[in-house]
Amino acid sequence: ACMLCHRAEADLDVCGHKLEKRGLCAHVFCLIFANKLFQQWVKKVGLMGFLPEHIRHTIDRAVQHCFICGESGATITFQEMGCDRSFHLPCTMEGRCITQFLFQYRYFHHPSLPPLGKD
């Protein structure tokens, strides 16, 4: 199972392919969207450029419960100002969340939240 979303099987369009190397297992998109986990320039190291020690640190730090499924280990936090809701990447489809990845910029929004600047 993916060490970040805890799922052995997940939609490839949502989570990407599963990578496995030296005791680590993670979906490509789970790595890309995880909080404070950054890819190295050399993609041959670790899992697609994500260093093993950084992946493990992200997993250890993920004590939040997923806003959608309620289980612990959610490694992704909404990027709305003042919102601290976290989730697992596969749960985004179930919760009708909008996810966008634009190179190094990540954006998450849950449709039940008002747009930025609105009360």
N, C-alpha and C positions, 0 to 999 in steps of 0.2 A: 504494500500500500504506500501511497505518497506520504512522506513524512510531514507535509504541510497541510494537506486537506484530509488526510486519513482515509482516502478512498482507493481501493484497488482498481476499480473500474470507474471511469468518468468520461463524459462526452469530450471527444478530441477537439471539437470546435470551441469548447469552453476552457478546458485545461491543457490542451496540447498533448504531445506524446510524453510518455513516462520515461525518465532517464534513470539508469541504475549504474552505480559505480562505487566500489569499495565500501559497501554497507550503507550507502546513501540511495534513496529512491525519492524522486519528486517529478511532478509534471512540469513541463517547460513554463507554462503560464503561471502556475502556482509560485514558481521561483521569481518570475518577472514582477508579479504584483505584490509579493510579500513586503511588509514594512521594513525599511532600513536594511534591505538586502540588495547589495549592488554588484553588478556584473563587472568582472575584470576585463581589461582590454584583450588579454590572451584567452580565447575561448576554449583552449585545449586543457586548461587547468580545472580541477574540480568537476562540477556538473555544468557544462556549457559556460564556463567562466565564473561560476559562483563557487567560492571557496568552501570546502567542507566545514571548516571551523565557523565560518559566518552562517552557514545553513543551520548548523547545530545550535549556535547562539540564538538565532531567530526562533527556532523551535522551543528552546528553553525559556525564552522571553514571552512566548505566546500563551499567556495565562487567561486571556480574555475569552468570554463565551460568545459564540456566534449569535448574532442578532436574529438570524433566521432559523437555525436548527437548535440553538440552545446548548450545543456541546462545546467543550473547552478546546483550546488550541487554535483559535481563529488568528491567522497571521496577517490579515488585511484589514485596514481601518478606512472607513469612509473619509473622503477628503474635503467634506463640507466644513466650513468654519464652525467651530464649537460643537461638532458632532464627534462622539467618541465610539460609535458603534463599529464593531468588528465582525468579520465573517470569514467563512471558508470560500474559496473561489467557486466550487461547484454549487454552493448554495445561492449564488447570485441569480441563477436562472429561476430557482424556486421562489425567490423573493422579489422577482421582477426588477432587479437592480440594473442600472446602466453602468457598464464598465467600458472604459476607453483606454487604449494604450497608444500614446503618441511619443515614440522614442523613449526618452527618459521621463516623460511626464505621465503621471497616473491620475485618473479621475474616477471617482465613484459617487453615485447618487442613488438614493432610494426614492422611488416615486411618491411615497407618503410624506416626504419632507418638503417643505416649501423651498422654492428657488432661493439662491443667495440674495440677501438684501430684502427679502419679504418677511413679514411677521405672520 
